[in-house]
């Protein structure tokens, strides 16, 4: 199992949680981005820099992800693809994407995109807060603990 991070838009507090979790659980982590990233020195944490372009990082993650891996992303189409490959997809706000909830999430995403393209002001996501960080940390711990239980 590895942790993949769609890192270009991943909030710093989430990256910090991921760094600590990777070290604590001895889980390899790859941050995929099209910009240079600073990470703590670790044999478990590495970056994969991809060229700039639409969905280049997403395609790289989809090509390399394996069943049982964890992918951290706010990108719903990417989440749908990795869940379809047997991986876990976790939003930086802590929502676990599943085969059951992705169709609805994609439909809402597509509806909002249509509304915006027609000129309607739809607003953005709610402001980031400490509860988002806690929710993410708790969900990540559940996923990593389940892995430890299976290995144990």
ABEGO torsion letter per residue (X at the ends): XBBBBBAAABBAAAAAAAAAAAAAAGBBBBBBBABBBBBBBBAABBBBBBBBEBGAAAAAAAAABBBGBBBBBABAAAAAAAAAAGBBBBBAAGBBBBAAAAAAAAAAAAAAAAAAAAGBBAEBBBBBBAAAAAAAAAAAAAAAAAAAAAAX
